[in-house]
Amino acid sequence: MNDYKKIITALTGMCMVSIVALGLVGCNPSPPPPVEQTKTVTSGKPVVYQIFTRLYANTNSTNKPWGTLEENGVGKFNDINEAALKSIKELGVTHVWYTGVPHHAVIRDYTAYGISNDDPDVVKGRAGSPYAVKDYYNVNPDLAVDPAQRLQEFEALIARTHAQGMKVIIDIVPNHVARHYESLSKPQGVENFGARDNVTVEYQRDNNFYYVVGENFRVPEAQGDYQPLGGESHPLSDGQFDEKPAKWTGNGSRLAQPKFDDWYETVKINYGVRPDGTKDFPELSADYAQKDLLAHAQFWQGKDVPDSWIKFRQIAEYWLAKGVDGFRYDMAEMVPVEFWSYLNSVIKQKNPQAFLLAEVYNPAEYRNYIRLGKMDYLYDKVEMYDGLKAVMQGKCGTDVIAQVQEGMSDIEEHMLHFLENHDEQRIASPEFAGSAEKAKPAMVISTLISRSPTMLYFGQEVGETGALDSGFGDPSRTTIFDYAGVPAHQRFMNGGKFDGGQSTAEEKALREFYRGVLNLSHTDVIAVGDYQELHSHNINAGQGYNNKLFAFTRATQAQKWIVISNFSAQKSGPLRLSLPASYVTAWALDKPVYELSPRLAHHSQFSTLAVKAEGASVELELAPYDSLVLAIKDSK
């Protein structure tokens, strides 16, 4: 959620990315028809490709602010064809995260399909927020050629994705639902959220919502010159929304009239946490942090849990049965960790390989959500992303990278790395780095520094700038609220061929760079080998190495890699990268010289590895924003 992340960014500051976790300050401190499956053999790390589904395959380039679906177009499930999926697979992708799939509130008339109209006064944008889910048991009708068959069209996309050897992730938004939740497609025996709520009390354990007793909901006062739909007339756009009594808003606001910067389009789910913060459900003892999923499942067996827990378990089970392979949990830290133990242990009993990714921004809670909540992966936003962003923007030296990685050393394989997603600014936007080239060294480090998965946001690999003013969405971020096209990605799409036929030479070269880096991490087992940083040793060596460079090694018994990246717009100049004497022994370097094989190299130069008793070294010259990944030949 954009608004929450803005608060987090303001609190952490430009370059103080490690305050919470490390205590550091400053920038430079020391089921469809069966489809034949393609078998995927993975020896490296998972690679997630995030598609904003509404935008991904839209070929319309009108891009009128506040434009309708008819004016600006929309991508459909069916448009994500075999060619599109093969182009994704070529990037080394193992999992496709289809963002915005569950049916969310949207300003378009689908009453012919039995769907009620949504009110622009409580919908952000015209196309709606993907995180204001209206019906968890169906999909966004905008995404279907035939809205009556929308679920079947998504099931076919799941099958096509599986046929290319990739797995499917969708969102579950456990903290909140749309202001007007109404499931038309719920299975027999499943009730709507709030169907049995006692609305005369603020809180009751098995209520799905919290209530502002005695007050009706009032639409928030708009900020600036904002008007729903950009001021366009609409029968429901009257400054009113009928909700009696008012419910708490998704971000926890207890006001009957939330503020404009609250998540006013959503209502908060009650998980059995009383208004005073105490818990109205069984709690896990601390030793469950060391226990496995089966022990967690056994703990919850037969336990009396709040009704909202059961409803979200039913939702997860429904999508698993449809062939979905995992979930990205929005704002997971706003939901009690015990619920995650309950849900994730159920999911893993049904699909041990399910990919479970959580959006969590509080480093102090990371270990709880991994160890007690049994998450596979968390966003590494407040640590690694923020650190790399500050380095790219010239606000920090590369010291911060070593410090973040050290602080995460006990959980680093659980911290998913990314440089863009639907909430973040595009790297090439002037508000971020102003050039997609500046992402190159950060991408090498983000991808290869740890055993964690890497995520790529569609359009990042061709340098999309996110410059459009689409209506509700902010320029610098590709809109998530509007109907729009994505220009750089559309050039790659080439009218549905997905072959880069209209891409510029620069865009083609950038995509090839991403393909090389991601495939290196996905296909080679050394990407999950042992990490050791060389930065601290070399920053003090005074042999041409500086705080615009970052170097480390990865190693298995069979392979040894040296990785170095240059964050400067200038050539590094000749430098000597040193490996301490401990490497000579640990890597059994018993020859005076070793040839180096480039696993990733573009315009930079390197020599052989010279070995002496006091250590080893290699002479290098790095081009601007370039990186080297060098494998030591014949090492033991």
DRENFILO-59250 format. One record per residue (C-alpha): residue in three letters; x, y, z. Coordinates in steps of 0.001 Angstrom, whole numbers, plus 500000, padded with zeros to 6 digits. Layout:
residues N
ALAXYZ/...
end
This chain:
residues 636
MET500000500000500000/ASN501537503281498838/ASP500359505487501727/TYR501772503264504463/LYS505106502954502694/LYS505384506734502388/ILE505098506937506178/ILE507765504265506634/THR510110506080504224/ALA509630509364506046/LEU510376507734509372/THR513492505899508259/GLY514984508860506409/MET516922508992503184/CYS519870506856504119/MET519246505567507626/VAL518075502260506283/SER519504500189509098/ILE518392502140512149/VAL515768499712513403/ALA517582496461512804/LEU521211497461513276/GLY521229500603515386/LEU523214502465512721/VAL522981506132511800/GLY524295508216508919/CYS525192507385505344/ASN528710506155505779/PRO529123504493509182/SER532067502011509874/PRO491387473166487252/PRO491150473655483309/PRO491792471027480574/PRO495071469231481129/VAL498049470913479489/GLU501357469184478834/GLN503875470409481398/THR507409471609480723/LYS509659470257483449/THR511646472972485188/VAL515028472101486703/THR516139474763489176/SER519625474657490644/GLY519847478282491698/LYS517320480673493225/PRO513682481505492483/VAL513026484522490262/VAL509643486245490568/TYR508244488358487727/GLN505523490743488863/ILE502866491539486284/PHE500331494268486958/THR497734492261485083/ARG495454495119484006/LEU498374496953482373/TYR500689494215481150/ALA499138493296477792/ASN497339496569477020/THR498352497735473535/ASN496313500972473641/SER498620504013473814/THR496008506794474226/ASN496800507390477929/LYS494142510018478573/PRO494161511107482257/TRP491155509540483983/GLY490406507747480703/THR487812505005480559/LEU488523501412479666/GLU487126502110476199/GLU489411505144475781/ASN492667503807477275/GLY492211500063476908/VAL492954497261479330/GLY494984494068479194/LYS493101490779479329/PHE494040487353480693/ASN493800486001477142/ASP496336488569475912/ILE499009487004478100/ASN499632484418475446/GLU502267481793474839/ALA504613484363473292/ALA504299486606476355/LEU504964483755478748/LYS507945482511476761/SER509428486030476847/ILE509052486007480628/LYS510515482529480923/GLU513565483677478921/LEU514423486028481803/GLY515023483058484103/VAL511648483474485813/THR510283480679487989/HIS507171482370489444/VAL504767484886487903/TRP502954487143490356/TYR499732488262488706/THR498878491428490622/GLY495308492690490814/VAL493526489426489987/PRO490885489094492770/HIS487731491053491959/HIS488186494524493419/ALA486013497623493386/VAL485983499243489936/ILE484015502098488346/ARG482417500322485416/ASP478921498984484882/TYR478848495196485123/THR475249494923486345/ALA474443492748483312/TYR476554490092485036/GLY474868490518488401/ILE477692492701489808/SER476648495773491779/ASN478046499175490817/ASP480799500639492989/ASP480659504182494351/PRO483378506599493109/ASP483341508294496520/VAL484977505199498040/VAL487041503965495089/LYS490521505277494286/GLY490851505991490581/ARG488541504761487835/ALA489994501274487525/GLY490175500892491309/SER492772499768493797/PRO493710496085493519/TYR493876496094497320/ALA490194496903497828/VAL488922493382497146/LYS485171493077496606/ASP484835489343495921/TYR487580486900496895/TYR485965484039494996/ASN486144485592491558/VAL488424487755489453/ASN488398491304488095/PRO485829491396485257/ASP487928494012483435/LEU490492491293482738/ALA488152488972480849/VAL487052488993477225/ASP483730487595478474/PRO483086488756482052/ALA480627485904482531/GLN483549483498481961/ARG486168485536483816/LEU487110482787486256/GLN487523480254483465/GLU489719482689481527/PHE491989483042484551/GLU492116479272485030/ALA493272479012481416/LEU496048481538482152/ILE497135479447485131/ALA497355476439482808/ARG499341478382480182/THR501767479605482837/HIS502262476092484178/ALA502801474819480629/GLN505822477124480373/GLY507293475649483557/MET506447478622485760/LYS504311478856488893/VAL501508481293489702/ILE501271483712492637/ILE498276485962493388/ASP497507488486496108/ILE495669487891499338/VAL494951491105501256/PRO494215489895504779/ASN494116493224506608/HIS491195494814504771/VAL488521494444502104/ALA486600496907499918/ARG484134499188501649/HIS481359497300499829/TYR482373493624499963/GLU479891491403498159/SER480858487933496952/LEU478595486601494222/SER480757483542493657/LYS481385482206497152/PRO481142478421497425/GLN478299476750499242/GLY478752477038502994/VAL480859480222502789/GLU479373483488504058/ASN480196487086503153/PHE482408489079505488/GLY480200490739508073/ALA477153488564507360/ARG476731487581511029/ASP478349490601512679/ASN476791492181515754/VAL476892495823514628/THR475747497212517971/VAL479220496792519504/GLU482642498093518525/TYR484245494698518958/GLN483207491095519260/ARG485644488270518641/ASP483763486665515749/ASN482729489901514081/ASN484632490327510822/PHE484745494127511200/TYR485130496774513891/TYR482311499321514215/VAL482021503001515135/VAL478868502475517191/GLY476216505167516849/GLU477820506950513877/ASN477308506573510147/PHE480168506657507660/ARG480989509987506052/VAL483077510392502933/PRO486419512067503723/GLU487008515676502783/ALA489016515807499571/GLN492480517327499481/GLY493361520086497027/ASP491363520018493824/TYR490689516268493898/GLN487358515127492522/PRO486288511518491970/LEU486765510500488331/GLY488529513798487728/GLY485233515658488097/GLU483245513595485606/SER479547513280486433/HIS478466509897487791/PRO475129508848489354/LEU476824507652492562/SER479395510445492833/ASP477492512617495303/GLY479755512776498342/GLN477687510112500092/PHE478162506417500879/ASP475670504396502892/GLU477391502540505746/LYS475454502297509009/PRO477180502167511414/ALA480594503174510132/LYS483358500590510160/TRP487002501096511067/THR489061501991508005/GLY491708499618506603/ASN494704501426508070/GLY493120501319511538/SER491412504715511580/ARG488515504615514059/LEU486861507749512691/ALA483404507643511147/GLN484809510142508650/PRO488341508981507861/LYS490889511413506508/PHE491609511620502798/ASP495046510061503248/ASP493581507121505176/TRP492763503938503282/TYR489155505139503119/GLU488238502775500281/THR488728499797502606/VAL487548498467505974/LYS489750496695508504/ILE489325492995509238/ASN488995491893512872/TYR491260488947513740/GLY490313488781517390/VAL492534491666518484/ARG490594493801520962/PRO490573497605520517/ASP493082497871523373/GLY495485495565521487/THR495073492457523646/LYS494512489130521913/ASP491314487125522044/PHE492707483838520716/PRO495283481169521687/GLU498883482414521596/LEU502010480553520576/SER504777480087523114/ALA508206481414522112/ASP509598477931521481/TYR507335477588518439/ALA509846479797516608/GLN512054476696516450/LYS509281474240515579/ASP508367473014512113/LEU505193473489510110/LEU503722470193511226/ALA504028471218514876/HIS502296474503514059/ALA499499472689512249/GLN499081470364515218/PHE498927473307517626/TRP495940474787515790/GLN494163471484515303/GLY490815471721517104/LYS491498475226518451/ASP488622477716518570/VAL489772480615516381/PRO488069483857515272/ASP485717483689512308/SER487931485898510092/TRP490719483306510374/ILE488419480635508998/LYS487217482859506149/PHE490750483592504944/ARG491718479924505247/GLN488747479108503006/ILE489922481738500499/ALA493451480325500366/GLU492195476759499999/TYR489876477819497180/TRP492718479281495121/LEU495086476410495841/ALA492427474101494421/LYS492361476285491280/GLY496065475637490718/VAL497536478785492268/ASP501014477989493634/GLY501466480729496205/PHE500404484070497615/ARG501760487543498172/TYR500239488837501419/ASP499584492579501436/MET500485494452504655/ALA500982491203506568/GLU502383492953509648/MET498974494521510340/VAL497609491019511013/PRO498632489050514153/VAL501493486629513677/GLU499477483753515184/PHE497058483911512264/TRP499954483387509872/SER501081480315511788/TYR497526479001511454/LEU497098479804507748/ASN500571479006506458/SER500732475656508229/VAL497416474723506569/ILE498679475832503148/LYS501932473925503466/GLN500113470729504413/LYS498217471011501125/ASN501152472222498998/PRO504593471966500637/GLN506096473920497718/ALA503687476867498017/PHE505490480217497697/LEU504467482504500577/LEU505642486123500370/ALA504689488838502872/GLU504818492622502714/VAL506357493617506068/TYR508141496932506686/ASN509135496726510343/PRO512569495072510689/ALA511958494493514396/GLU509190492056513414/TYR510933490253510544/ARG512025487252512578/ASN508622486816514201/TYR506850486655510852/ILE509435484219509475/ARG509851481955512492/LEU506495482147514261/GLY504392483140511263/LYS506072480610508971/MET506513482963506037/ASP508838481786503300/TYR509873485299502298/LEU509470488936503309/TYR510063492110501311/ASP513603493372501953/LYS512426496945501478/VAL513432498920504557/GLU516929497411504534/MET518389496301501172/TYR516085498208498806/ASP516374501470500729/GLY520134501057500986/LEU520624500399497273/LYS518289503263496369/ALA520335505671498500/VAL523554504483496839/MET522053504860493343/GLN520934508386494225/GLY524387509317495515/LYS523138509817499078/CYS525245506989500525/GLY528436505138499892/THR528443501386499437/ASP529410500714503078/VAL525703500499503838/ILE525327497392501635/ALA527780495387503730/GLN526114496531506939/VAL522617495605505777/GLN523722492179504594/GLU525525491508507862/GLY522473492540509870/MET520305490144507868/SER522778487244507952/ASP520571484964510072/ILE517495485404507844/GLU518960486572504517/GLU517565483645502523/HIS514050484747503540/MET514392488384502422/LEU513151488786498844/HIS515116491410496910/PHE513713493874494370/LEU514462497280492874/GLU510943498030491608/ASN507405496951492358/HIS503943498452491919/ASP504357500675495007/GLU507817502027494187/GLN509076504713491838/ARG510461503573488525/ILE514266503672488605/ALA514423505613485344/SER512089508336486632/PRO513728511684487485/GLU512359511350491014/PHE514423508175491572/ALA517628507839489523/GLY516770509406486172/SER518415506596484232/ALA517799502859483953/GLU521573502392483569/LYS522060503306487233/ALA520136500178488206/LYS522705497830486687/PRO525210497589489563/ALA522370497535492102/MET520661494704490214/VAL523808492584490198/ILE524216493046493941/SER520516492647494725/THR520393489423492704/LEU523664487767493702/ILE524496488936497231/SER522222486516499078/ARG520353483242498805/SER517027485050498646/PRO514759485144495588/THR514860488134493254/MET511795489962491950/LEU511517491934488718/TYR508598494291487973/PHE507331494267484401/GLY508804497124482379/GLN511860497423484619/GLU513868495318482193/VAL513232497860479383/GLY513689501008481476/GLU510084502192481843/THR510053505714483343/GLY506536505784484840/ALA506195509407483695/LEU502496509436482810/ASP499899511393484779/SER497123508837484508/GLY494591510329486919/PHE494668509099490496/GLY498122507535490138/ASP501270509555490823/PRO503821510144488042/SER507114508296488658/ARG505104505215489683/THR503273503247487020/THR499632503738488004/ILE497789501020489893/PHE494474502903489973/ASP493846503876486337/TYR493403502466482843/ALA496688503110481084/GLY499396501817478803/VAL503068501397479719/PRO505079502892476840/ALA508471501152477085/HIS506795497817477758/GLN504372498382474872/ARG507325498808472535/PHE508602495423473703/MET505108493915473305/ASN505099494925469632/GLY501373494536469178/GLY501191491225471038/LYS504283489512469599/PHE506350490148472765/ASP509544490146470742/GLY510975493632471302/GLY510161494554467709/GLN509565498241468562/SER512096498518471400/THR514959500968471086/ALA518521499693470932/GLU519019500853474526/GLU515911498995475699/LYS517006495792473955/ALA520457495995475539/LEU518964496604478980/ARG516652493619478686/GLU519586491445477647/PHE521464492613480747/TYR518566491594483007/ARG518233488278481208/GLY521888487518481828/VAL521893488445485514/LEU518654486678486397/ASN519511483505484535/LEU522884483455486256/SER521156483460489636/HIS518486480978488630/THR520520478333486864/ASP523731478114488876/VAL523857476519492309/ILE526668478871493351/ALA524015481589493642/VAL523005479891496899/GLY526595479313497980/ASP528495480997500810/TYR528740484803500815/GLN531699486795502067/GLU532135490522501549/LEU535394491945500239/HIS534363495568500625/SER535661496211504149/HIS539045494694503378/ASN539491496656500151/ILE538145500025501264/ASN541160500242503573/ALA543696498802501120/GLY544202502051499181/GLN544736500377495804/GLY542142502202493729/TYR539100500770495496/ASN536542503305496767/ASN533049503732498235/LYS531427503742494784/LEU532447500091494409/PHE531177496983496145/ALA532804493548496031/PHE532036490150497512/THR532490486452496838/ARG530167483479496562/ALA531507479980496857/THR530612476323496888/GLN533020473447497200/ALA533143473183493413/GLN532952476851492327/LYS534282480239493395/TRP532984483628492188/ILE534339487143492625/VAL531691489850492122/ILE532366493581491894/SER530071496444490842/ASN530728500101490019/PHE528009502637491023/SER529850505537489427/ALA529172507293486117/GLN532971507273485728/LYS535317504454484833/SER536857503054488007/GLY540416503421486811/PRO542954500628487358/LEU542504499006490754/ARG543721495955492584/LEU540999493923494270/SER542472491937497150/LEU541367488697498782/PRO542699488237502341/ALA545106485433503224/SER542238483417504673/TYR540990482801501122/VAL544253481164500112/THR543707478491502740/ALA539914478217502599/TRP539828477962498804/ALA542991475823498613/LEU544650478241496177/ASP547928476363495728/LYS548992477770492358/PRO550604481193491828/VAL548176482183489059/TYR544571481279488221/GLU542670482125485080/LEU539361483899485603/SER536325483076483510/PRO533774485902483058/ARG530271484776483978/LEU529063488356483614/ALA531166490953481819/HIS530352493734479399/HIS532849496582479008/SER535201496042481958/GLN538706494594481998/PHE540355492079484316/SER543588490114484702/THR544416486734486173/LEU544221486054489902/ALA547667486294491467/VAL548161484233494631/LYS550719484817497398/ALA550913483654500990/GLU549590487022502205/GLY546541486838499907/ALA545353486951496327/SER544557489834493994/VAL543195490687490575/GLU543797493831488517/LEU540541495392487286/GLU539164498343485392/LEU535380498780485623/ALA533316500695483090/PRO530615503111484355/TYR527734501295486078/ASP529298497977485096/SER529888494765487026/LEU532074491711486776/VAL531255488185487904/LEU534458486175487622/ALA534724482431488170/ILE538090481048489276/LYS539086478267486885/ASP540374475010488324/SER539852476091491926/LYS539279473350494494/
end
